[in-house]
Structure formats: structure tokens, C-alpha cells
């Protein structure tokens, strides 16, 4: 055997290798194990069983044989009346949901928070005074103004959620109604057809992704405008886009996670978290499944994997959704201040940009779109802090129209990914408040899309909601945040450790947590290198002692 001619160098190298193995051993061992321990989580087994069993999209009734549905319906309210003749409790249940009222009943005074309250955003701004356009995504018929009768159960639209033929469509400007004859919508060049109610009612069933996506994929005025992790690519996604909704794999419906009880759908968050507690199905089998832990448990990774040490501070989504808008682009900026420009003929126009999306629209201003967007990260306790139109605005800085709630010290928050949508929107510089403009309306109205006069449009909108307006119009820079929780990538594409554990990584500037590789603390550095030096010296001393002892034995 060949002996080392430079003992100190050899033993030093062995010492460094030993220290590395001691530090990395648990993670390496965990990585070497197979996935069986993680796959054995009861919640995960339950979910897989539910979606793979025969009749996974099960129903217990053949609606084509119900006498109440064997008629030629002339209007959609007649369909609702037929539905409620059997589903007697459904109407009352629907009327107590946020999908019906667009108001959060448990927030503040129970009247202000919600799309039809005093909350605003920095994309479409607000619903009041614009109902016929906005309520094309409401689960009702005829909500054209503030006189809508929320108590009329026949105004409930059952088909928008339960049509499995996917031939039922609401017209974009008819306050939630479908058309009665073929009608062209000039904005998208599409001709909408009257529904075949008899065919549709014979096939009603549980909602699928396309039912939910009819509104949630297209919110904010188009495909992928709002959320970033919800667009039409999620209708039939591949595994590379979302491991849970993979149409050829697990094929989860939205309700698989957005647990529904009495038509109340888990997942909506305003001032209260969507999941107050992160518990698994083994702890409470009837609990909401909206949290990842519901199926994956508190230690979702392989035994002894270092990643399990992160789950108390890092949300699962932060590692498992490396980018959003991975197939279709999402709107990232919206500048209302540039709206109102006309072409050479003095008419409104649109300008197309990358991805085939508009980058300018006379009605709405300038936009930018992006794909494969890296999220921003904040401490998040599950709730959002929202501004109201009556809150004061400081135009000298970017105004957060909403913002993730939470802190590193509250014991409930974890680091969560978000889409940050920036904008420039109108406000009242005298009263220092946001404003609600009247955007949609007939050609001879005060609506901005008719008059292209901001003062008229804002005066009309603020009068509609009984709020003061000084008559002056300014524009303020804003930001709005959307939690990123869909588009879960395959495990091979998770965020690499170095993308966070580096000085210029994803978590740059995030306060309240010490991130090795990102943060440098003189005391910690000194202790760490001291420990390394001590370990090296100990190994060298041990090696020298062995060599001396060996030499003595040979001499004897």
C-alpha cells in the first residue's frame, strides 16, 4: 500500500471531508431513501383513491329522467325554478354565500368588505355603477344595478356551475343573462348562442375545472389578467403545469381542495384566513382540505430530509411553485392614466404586443404581460389587509391597495409566494381618497367608455355609492397582491436551495429570518469557522497520534 508522503496535507483533507459528511449526512440519507414514506400519508392516499375510483366524478341521479326537466324552457329562471323544486334547500344556501352577495359577512361591519362593498383593486377598480359588465361573472341573473333583488331565489343561476356540456355561456354585458338569439360581442369577435336548456339540464352534475374557470380563469377582463396561477391553461393541464390537476394523472377538480359545504366554498380570504388551522385529515377527517397539510401532513418529505425543517417557516408553495404563468402570460401592470387616446380617425383603438395580448387599449390604458414569472415573497398568516375607497391615500409613495397580513413573530405566518400587480389608477387629490369611476354604460351616458371624460365618469360613480368627490382627478401608483397556490410543479422542478440561500436570491430583503448563505453575522460566522477549525485540528491531532503510535510499535 502506498503511504502518504505529506501527512499533514492528507489528514487535513480527510478532516474537511469528515466535517462535510457530518453536516450533510442527514440530508443525503434522506435524499437516498425512496418516496414510499411520503406517499404513505393517509391524506394523499385518500385523495388518490377518490379521483381514481370508478365513477370518480360520481352522481347518484340521472337528470334526463326527471319530469321537472322534461319541458321546453323559454328563460333561465324557469330552469332555476325546476332545480329548486327538488333541491329545496339549495336556494337559501346560495343566498348566504359570498359568491351570491359579493360581500364578506364576517369582515368589519359585514357590509364594506367585498367586491360589492367599498373594497377596490388596481385592475378593474370597482363593481358599483358597472354591474351589467361585471356581473357576467355572478351566479345570478339580472344584477344590472343596486336594485337587484337578492332575495329572489329564481334569480340564482344553477347552470353556470353545474352545466357539464360546457355549452352554456353568459353574455359579457347582459348582467348575467345568456343570449336569446345569436349575438356578436364586438370586443372579442365571438358570437354567443342561446343555450339548449333541455340538453343542458339533462346533463347537469358536479362542477369541474371548466365550470369554475369560466369566471376564475377570466376575471379582471380576460384570460390570465388577475391571478397569474389561474388561466385557461388550467382547464386541462399537463403534469408539468400542475401535478394535482394533471388531466391525464390525478385530475383533481377544484373542490378536491376547495371543500364545499352547503354551497360555502373554502378558500376565500379577506380579513380571516382561508384555513385557520393547518391540520391533516387524520386529525379531523371532515376539516377543510384547503391547506397542503390536509393531505401531505406536517412532515411531507422523506424521513430525515432537511426540507422538513422548513415547514414551520416556509409555505409549501414557496418551494413547489417556482414560477407562475408558465403556459399563458399574465398581466403584471395596468396604467389607467394613459387611457383615452384616439387613433387618426378619432376613434378608440387597441395595440397588440408580445404574446398576442393588448399593450394599449383606449378604454383602459397601458399594460404589460409576462410569462414564467418568479413570485415575490412575504410573511403570510392567511389573511389579506385591504384598503377601502374611503381610506386616505398618500400619493407620494406606492399605495398598497391590499397586502399580505402576517409577521415572522406571530407564530402563524410562513413565507408565501405572491404575484405583485402594479398599476396607476385615478384618485381624488383633494379628499386624498380613491374613487370609483363609472366605466361601463350606454353611449350617451357619463360612463368613461362612452364619454372618455374622467371627471364625468368619477362624479357619476361616486354619486352612485353616495361618496364625496371634489371634482379634481389625479393618478396614483398602486400595488396589489395575489397569493400563488396553483400551478404546483413536479418535484423535479422545485426551487433549488441556492435560489433562496444566496445574497441575491429570491428571499433578498425578506425580514425576520436568518437565511444561511444570504445573511452574514460576524458572531455566527466566527463560531461556525471556529467549530470547523476545532474539528480539523481534532482530526489532525488524532491522525498524528495514530502515526506516532504506529511508528513506536514498528520501532519496538
C-alpha positions in Angstrom: 0.0 0.0 0.0 1.3 3.4 -0.9 1.8 5.8 2.1 1.1 9.5 2.1 4.4 11.4 1.9 2.8 14.6 3.2 0.9 13.5 6.3 -0.4 16.9 7.4 -2.0 17.6 4.0 -3.5 14.2 3.8 -5.0 14.3 7.2 -6.3 17.8 6.7 -8.1 16.8 3.5 -9.7 13.9 5.4 -10.8 16.2 8.1 -12.5 18.6 5.7 -14.3 15.6 4.1 -15.4 14.3 7.5 -16.8 17.7 8.5 -18.8 17.9 5.2 -20.2 14.4 5.7 -21.2 15.2 9.3 -23.0 18.3 8.2 -24.7 16.9 5.1 -25.3 13.3 6.2 -28.9 13.6 7.3 -29.9 15.3 4.1 -28.0 12.9 1.9 -29.5 9.9 3.7 -33.0 11.4 3.3 -32.4 12.0 -0.3 -31.2 8.5 -0.8 -34.4 7.0 0.5 -37.3 6.3 -1.8 -40.7 8.1 -1.8 -42.6 5.4 0.0 -42.7 7.1 3.4 -44.0 10.3 1.9 -46.5 8.5 -0.4 -47.9 6.7 2.6 -49.5 9.8 4.0 -53.2 9.0 4.7 -54.5 12.2 3.2 -52.6 11.6 0.0 -53.8 8.0 -0.3 -57.4 9.3 0.3 -57.1 11.9 -2.4 -55.7 9.4 -4.9 -58.3 6.9 -4.1 -61.1 9.5 -4.6 -60.0 10.6 -8.0 -59.0 7.2 -9.4 -62.0 5.1 -8.3 -64.6 4.1 -10.9 -67.1 6.9 -11.2 -64.7 9.4 -9.6 -66.9 12.3 -10.9 -69.9 10.4 -9.4 -73.5 11.4 -9.2 -76.5 9.5 -7.9 -79.1 10.8 -10.3 -79.9 10.8 -14.0 -81.3 14.2 -14.5 -82.5 13.4 -18.0 -85.3 11.3 -16.4 -86.7 14.0 -14.0 -90.2 15.1 -15.0 -89.5 18.7 -13.9 -86.8 18.9 -16.5 -88.9 17.5 -19.4 -90.1 20.8 -20.7 -89.1 23.4 -23.2 -87.7 26.2 -21.1 -88.1 29.7 -22.5 -86.0 31.6 -20.0 -83.3 30.7 -17.5 -85.3 31.5 -14.4 -87.6 28.6 -15.3 -84.7 26.3 -15.1 -83.9 27.6 -11.7 -87.5 27.0 -10.5 -87.3 23.4 -11.8 -84.0 22.8 -9.9 -85.3 24.2 -6.7 -88.5 22.1 -6.9 -86.2 19.1 -5.9 -83.2 20.9 -4.3 -85.4 22.8 -1.8 -82.6 23.9 0.5 -80.1 25.0 -2.2 -81.6 28.4 -2.8 -81.3 29.5 0.8 -77.8 28.1 1.0 -76.7 30.0 -2.1 -78.1 33.3 -0.8 -75.8 33.0 2.2 -72.6 32.6 0.2 -70.1 35.3 -0.8 -70.5 34.0 -4.4 -74.0 35.4 -4.2 -73.6 38.6 -2.2 -70.0 39.6 -3.2 -69.8 40.8 0.4 -67.7 39.3 3.2 -70.2 38.8 6.1 -67.5 38.2 8.7 -65.3 41.2 7.9 -65.7 44.5 9.7 -69.2 45.8 9.6 -70.3 43.0 7.3 -71.1 45.5 4.5 -67.9 47.1 3.4 -65.5 44.3 2.5 -66.0 42.5 -0.8 -66.4 43.2 -4.5 -69.8 44.9 -3.9 -68.7 46.8 -0.8 -66.1 49.5 -0.5 -63.0 47.5 -1.4 -61.3 48.3 -4.7 -58.5 46.9 -6.8 -55.9 48.2 -9.3 -57.2 46.3 -12.3 -60.9 46.9 -12.9 -61.1 49.2 -9.9 -64.7 48.5 -8.6 -68.1 46.9 -9.4 -70.7 49.5 -8.3 -72.1 51.5 -11.2 -70.6 48.9 -13.6 -72.8 46.0 -12.8 -74.1 44.9 -16.2 -70.4 44.2 -17.3 -69.0 42.8 -14.0 -71.9 40.6 -13.1 -71.5 38.4 -16.2 -69.4 36.5 -13.7 -72.1 36.5 -11.0 -74.0 33.3 -10.2 -77.3 35.1 -10.9 -79.5 36.8 -13.5 -80.3 40.4 -13.9 -77.9 42.2 -11.5 -77.8 45.4 -13.5 -77.9 47.9 -10.7 -78.1 48.3 -6.9 -81.9 47.5 -7.0 -81.1 43.8 -7.7 -83.4 41.6 -5.6 -81.0 39.3 -3.7 -84.0 37.5 -2.0 -85.4 36.2 -5.3 -84.3 32.6 -5.5 -85.3 32.3 -9.1 -82.5 34.8 -9.9 -79.9 32.1 -9.0 -78.0 30.7 -12.0 -77.6 27.0 -11.3 -76.3 26.2 -14.8 -73.2 28.3 -14.7 -71.7 25.9 -12.1 -73.5 22.7 -13.0 -73.5 22.5 -16.8 -71.3 19.6 -17.8 -71.9 20.0 -21.5 -69.9 23.3 -21.4 -72.2 24.9 -24.0 -73.9 27.3 -21.6 -72.4 30.9 -21.7 -73.4 34.2 -20.2 -73.2 37.2 -22.5 -70.4 39.6 -21.3 -72.7 42.7 -20.9 -76.1 41.3 -20.1 -75.9 41.3 -16.3 -75.5 37.6 -16.0 -78.0 36.5 -18.7 -77.3 34.3 -21.7 -78.5 35.5 -25.1 -81.9 34.6 -26.6 -80.6 34.7 -30.2 -77.1 34.5 -31.8 -75.3 37.7 -30.7 -71.9 39.0 -31.7 -69.7 40.6 -28.9 -67.5 43.1 -30.7 -64.8 43.2 -28.0 -63.7 39.6 -28.7 -65.4 39.0 -32.1 -67.2 36.0 -30.7 -70.8 35.1 -31.4 -72.7 33.8 -28.4 -75.5 31.3 -29.0 -78.7 30.7 -27.0 -78.4 27.7 -24.6 -80.2 24.5 -25.3 -81.7 24.3 -21.9 -83.2 20.8 -22.3 -79.9 19.3 -23.4 -78.0 21.1 -20.7 -80.4 20.2 -17.8 -80.3 16.5 -18.8 -76.5 16.6 -18.1 -76.2 18.7 -15.0 -73.7 17.5 -12.5 -70.9 18.4 -10.1 -68.8 21.4 -11.2 -65.5 20.7 -12.9 -62.5 22.9 -13.6 -64.1 24.5 -16.7 -67.2 25.5 -14.7 -65.1 27.3 -12.1 -62.7 28.6 -14.7 -65.5 30.2 -16.7 -65.2 33.1 -14.2 -61.9 32.5 -12.3 -59.7 32.0 -15.4 -61.0 35.2 -17.0 -61.5 37.6 -14.0 -60.4 41.1 -14.5 -61.4 41.3 -18.1 -59.6 38.5 -19.8 -57.7 35.2 -19.7 -54.9 35.3 -17.1 -55.5 39.0 -16.2 -55.8 38.6 -12.4 -54.2 35.7 -10.6 -51.2 34.6 -12.5 -51.7 31.0 -11.4 -55.3 30.7 -12.8 -55.9 30.9 -16.6 -57.4 28.7 -19.3 -54.3 26.5 -19.4 -55.5 25.1 -16.1 -58.7 23.7 -17.7 -56.9 20.6 -18.9 -53.3 21.0 -17.7 -50.4 18.7 -18.1 -48.4 17.4 -15.1 -45.6 19.8 -15.9 -48.1 22.6 -15.2 -49.9 21.2 -12.1 -49.3 17.8 -10.6 -52.7 17.8 -8.9 -54.9 18.9 -11.8 -53.0 16.9 -14.4 -55.8 15.9 -16.8 -54.0 12.5 -17.5 -53.0 11.9 -13.9 -54.6 12.8 -10.6 -57.1 15.1 -12.5 -58.2 16.9 -9.3 -61.4 19.1 -9.5 -61.3 22.4 -7.7 -63.5 21.0 -4.9 -60.8 18.4 -4.1 -59.1 21.2 -2.2 -61.8 23.9 -2.1 -64.0 21.9 0.2 -67.7 22.7 -0.2 -70.4 22.5 2.4 -73.9 23.9 1.9 -72.5 25.7 -1.2 -70.0 27.5 1.0 -66.7 27.1 -0.8 -63.4 27.1 1.2 -60.6 29.3 0.1 -62.0 32.9 0.1 -59.7 35.1 2.2 -60.2 38.7 3.3 -59.5 39.6 6.9 -59.8 36.0 8.0 -57.5 33.1 6.8 -58.9 30.6 4.4 -57.5 27.9 6.7 -57.5 29.0 10.3 -55.6 25.8 11.3 -53.2 23.6 9.3 -54.4 20.1 10.3 -54.3 16.8 8.4 -57.3 14.6 7.6 -56.1 12.1 10.2 -56.6 14.8 12.9 -60.0 15.9 11.6 -61.4 14.0 8.6 -64.2 16.5 8.0 -61.9 19.5 8.1 -61.4 21.8 5.1 -58.8 20.5 2.7 -57.7 23.9 1.6 -54.2 23.6 3.2 -51.4 21.4 1.8 -51.1 19.7 5.2 -54.6 18.3 4.9 -53.2 15.6 2.6 -49.5 15.8 3.0 -49.2 16.1 6.8 -46.8 18.1 8.9 -43.7 16.3 7.6 -44.4 15.9 3.9 -40.9 14.9 2.7 -38.8 11.8 3.1 -37.6 10.7 6.5 -34.8 12.9 7.9 -34.9 15.2 4.8 -33.7 18.7 5.6 -36.8 20.2 3.8 -39.0 19.0 6.7 -37.2 21.6 8.9 -38.5 24.4 6.7 -42.3 23.8 7.0 -42.8 25.8 10.2 -41.5 29.0 8.4 -41.8 28.3 4.7 -45.2 27.6 2.9 -45.2 24.6 0.6 -46.0 26.8 -2.3 -42.7 28.8 -1.9 -40.7 25.8 -3.0 -43.1 23.9 -5.2 -44.3 26.7 -7.4 -41.0 28.1 -8.9 -42.8 30.4 -11.4 -46.4 31.2 -12.3 -47.9 31.9 -15.8 -45.9 29.1 -17.2 -48.0 28.4 -20.2 -50.0 31.6 -20.8 -49.0 35.2 -19.9 -50.5 37.2 -17.0 -51.0 40.9 -16.8 -48.4 42.5 -14.5 -49.0 46.3 -14.9 -52.0 48.4 -15.7 -51.8 52.2 -16.2 -55.2 53.9 -16.3 -53.6 57.3 -16.7 -52.9 56.8 -20.4 -56.4 55.8 -21.3 -58.4 57.9 -23.7 -56.1 58.2 -26.6 -57.7 58.0 -30.1 -56.3 57.0 -33.5 -56.0 59.1 -36.6 -59.7 58.7 -37.2 -60.6 59.9 -33.7 -61.7 56.5 -32.6 -60.7 54.2 -29.7 -58.1 51.6 -30.6 -56.1 48.7 -29.3 -52.4 47.9 -29.8 -51.2 44.3 -29.7 -47.9 43.4 -28.1 -46.0 40.2 -27.2 -47.9 37.0 -26.7 -50.8 38.4 -28.8 -52.0 40.4 -25.9 -53.0 44.1 -26.0 -50.4 46.5 -24.6 -52.7 49.5 -25.1 -56.5 50.0 -25.1 -58.1 53.4 -25.3 -60.7 52.2 -22.7 -58.1 51.0 -20.2 -54.6 52.4 -20.8 -51.3 50.6 -21.0 -50.5 47.1 -19.9 -47.5 44.7 -19.6 -47.7 40.9 -19.7 -45.2 38.3 -18.6 -44.7 34.6 -18.6 -42.7 32.3 -16.2 -42.8 35.0 -13.6 -40.8 34.5 -10.4 -43.1 35.3 -7.3 -42.3 37.8 -4.6 -42.3 36.6 -1.0 -43.9 37.8 2.2 -44.8 36.6 5.6 -48.4 35.5 5.4 -50.8 34.3 8.1 -53.6 33.5 5.6 -55.4 36.9 5.6 -55.1 40.0 3.5 -55.2 43.6 4.5 -57.5 45.6 2.2 -58.0 49.3 1.6 -61.4 50.8 1.3 -62.3 53.5 -1.1 -62.8 55.8 1.9 -59.3 55.3 3.3 -56.8 58.1 2.9 -54.2 57.9 0.1 -50.6 59.2 0.2 -49.7 59.9 -3.4 -46.0 60.4 -2.6 -45.5 56.7 -2.4 -46.8 53.4 -3.9 -50.1 52.6 -2.3 -50.8 49.0 -1.3 -54.4 48.5 -2.2 -54.1 45.2 -0.5 -51.2 43.5 1.3 -50.4 40.1 2.8 -51.0 40.1 6.6 -48.6 38.4 8.9 -45.2 38.8 10.6 -42.3 36.5 11.4 -43.1 36.8 15.1 -46.8 36.0 15.3 -46.3 32.2 15.3 -48.8 31.7 12.5 -47.2 33.2 9.4 -45.0 31.5 6.9 -43.1 32.7 3.8 -45.5 32.6 0.9 -45.2 33.4 -2.8 -47.3 36.2 -4.4 -48.0 37.9 -7.7 -47.4 41.6 -7.4 -49.6 43.6 -9.8 -48.7 47.2 -10.1 -50.9 50.0 -11.5 -51.7 53.6 -11.8 -55.3 54.5 -11.1 -57.5 57.6 -10.5 -57.9 59.2 -7.1 -59.2 62.4 -5.6 -56.2 64.5 -4.7 -58.3 67.0 -2.7 -60.0 64.4 -0.4 -57.0 62.1 -0.6 -59.1 59.0 -1.3 -59.5 56.5 -4.0 -62.5 56.9 -6.4 -65.0 54.6 -8.1 -65.4 55.5 -11.7 -68.5 54.7 -13.8 -66.8 52.8 -16.6 -69.5 50.8 -18.5 -72.7 52.3 -19.8 -74.6 53.4 -22.9 -73.1 55.7 -25.5 -74.9 58.8 -24.2 -74.1 58.2 -20.6 -71.4 59.6 -18.2 -69.6 56.2 -18.4 -65.9 56.7 -19.2 -66.1 54.2 -22.0 -68.8 56.4 -23.6 -67.5 59.9 -22.8 -63.8 59.4 -22.2 -64.1 62.1 -19.6 -62.6 61.1 -16.2 -64.4 63.9 -14.2 -67.8 62.9 -15.5 -67.2 59.2 -15.0 -65.9 59.6 -11.5 -68.6 62.1 -10.4 -71.2 59.6 -11.7 -69.6 56.6 -9.9 -69.1 58.4 -6.6 -72.6 59.7 -6.6 -73.9 56.1 -7.2 -72.2 55.0 -4.0 -73.0 58.2 -2.1 -69.4 59.2 -1.5 -67.9 62.7 -1.9 -65.9 63.8 -4.9 -64.0 67.1 -5.1 -64.1 67.3 -8.9 -60.3 67.0 -9.2 -58.7 63.9 -10.7 -55.2 62.6 -10.1 -53.4 59.3 -10.6 -51.5 57.4 -8.0 -49.2 54.4 -8.3 -50.5 51.3 -6.6 -49.7 47.6 -6.0 -52.0 44.6 -5.4 -51.1 41.1 -4.3 -52.4 37.7 -5.3 -51.4 34.6 -3.3 -49.8 32.0 -5.6 -51.1 28.5 -4.8 -51.9 26.8 -8.1 -49.5 25.5 -10.8 -47.7 23.1 -8.4 -44.7 21.8 -10.4 -43.4 18.3 -10.4 -40.8 17.6 -7.6 -38.0 17.6 -10.1 -38.7 21.3 -10.7 -38.9 22.6 -7.2 -37.0 25.8 -6.3 -33.3 24.9 -5.8 -31.8 25.6 -2.3 -29.3 28.1 -3.7 -32.1 30.2 -5.2 -33.0 31.3 -1.7 -29.8 30.6 0.2 -27.8 33.3 -1.6 -27.2 37.0 -1.1 -29.1 37.9 -4.3 -31.7 35.1 -4.1 -35.4 35.0 -4.0 -35.6 36.0 -0.3 -33.4 39.0 -0.6 -34.7 41.7 1.8 -37.2 39.5 3.5 -37.0 40.4 7.2 -37.4 38.3 10.3 -35.5 35.2 9.4 -31.8 34.2 9.3 -31.1 32.5 5.9 -27.8 30.7 5.7 -26.0 31.8 2.5 -27.9 35.0 2.4 -27.2 36.6 5.8 -23.8 37.2 7.3 -23.5 37.6 11.1 -20.0 38.1 12.5 -20.7 36.2 15.7 -22.3 33.3 13.9 -19.5 33.2 11.3 -16.8 33.2 14.0 -18.5 30.4 15.9 -19.0 28.4 12.7 -15.5 28.7 11.4 -14.2 28.1 15.0 -16.1 24.8 15.1 -14.7 23.8 11.7 -11.2 24.7 12.8 -11.6 22.8 16.0 -12.9 19.7 14.1 -10.0 19.9 11.7 -7.4 20.2 14.5 -9.0 17.3 16.4 -8.9 15.1 13.3 -5.3 16.1 12.6 -4.3 15.5 16.2 -5.9 12.1 16.2 -4.1 11.3 12.9 -0.8 12.4 14.2 -1.3 10.5 17.4 -2.1 7.3 15.3 1.0 7.9 13.2 3.3 8.4 16.2 1.8 5.3 17.9 2.3 3.3 14.8 6.0 4.4 14.5 6.6 3.4 18.1 5.2 0.0 17.5 7.3 -0.5 14.5 10.4 0.6 16.4 9.7 -1.9 19.2 
